[in-house]
Amino acid sequence: MTLRSYKIPAYVFSSLCAVIFMYPLFFSVISSLKDNLEIYNNVFSLPEVWRWSNYKLAFATAHIDKAVWNSFIYAISGTLLTLLLGIMASFILTRISLRWNGALYIYFIMGLMIPVYSLVIPISRMIGSFNGFNNYFVMIVLYATFQLPLTIFLITGFMKGINKEIDESAVMDGCGPATLLFRILTPLSMPAISTAGILAFFDIYNDLIWNVIMVNDRSMFNISMALMSFVGERGSSQMGPTFAGIILTIIPTIVIYLLFQEKVESGLSAGAVKE
């Protein structure tokens, strides 16, 4: 059996998977341009009348522009704070010889083993005790806290593989700890830092649970919360605008991925590999 004959089933399987994964997006797009009657009568057909007004209604009612802006504030700020703390913590765990480094590393990694939902009540009560609801700073710190264990795990694992002779050479050339970390080790650890940043950004951007619990001010809703609120208000009575709202919420993510596609793919593939 030739190599070409082996490729045919692979191409068929890949095409089938592509159709299965793309159909929900296609269905959402065409449904966003229909009214309820068309959606329920024939889910496969194209719209008889292209109702672009569904997007106008969803954009105006769900305040998608403000929600996207809030999501970017949470995601960018939370990711930068997570990476800063994660890089410094990884430097201490891998470059500073302390007696309790092993225990400290286990302490950080234990955060990956604790279900988020088990912390909802104690954290909400703690934040409520100092009136921290509806606060951008509190939300950013909260997001960074929950992203920190995975970030430390990825960066520490990579930084351990960097030869310590580089540190010795840098110190002999007059580098202090801060210069060694940010001018030498950080650039060398960029594959792991990119991976951690990508995962943290999209996780924060798509968050729902903490926005539901910590925010009741509509002006601070992120994109997931704005969509849930819009769907709750419209329900099944206006499915077209609901699907339009769904499409508007995923467009920023698709645009970001297309802009940083090469970085995303290289980061995810190289982040777990030591160089």
Buried (B, 14 or more C-beta within 10 A) or exposed (E): EEEEEEEEEEEEEEEEEEEEEEEEEEBBEBBBBBBBEBBEEEEEEEBEEEBEEBBEBBBEBBBBEBBBEBBBBBBBBBBBBBBEBBBBBBBBBBBEEEEEBEEBBEEBBEBEEEEEEEBBEEBBEEBEEEEBBEBEEBBBBBBBBBBBBBBBBBBBBBBEEBEEEEBEEBEEEEBEBEBBBBEBBBEBBBBBBBBBBBBBBBBBBBBEEBBBBBBEEEEBBBBBBBBBBBBEEBEEEBBBBBBBBBBBBBEBBEEBBEEBEEBBEBBBEBBEEEE
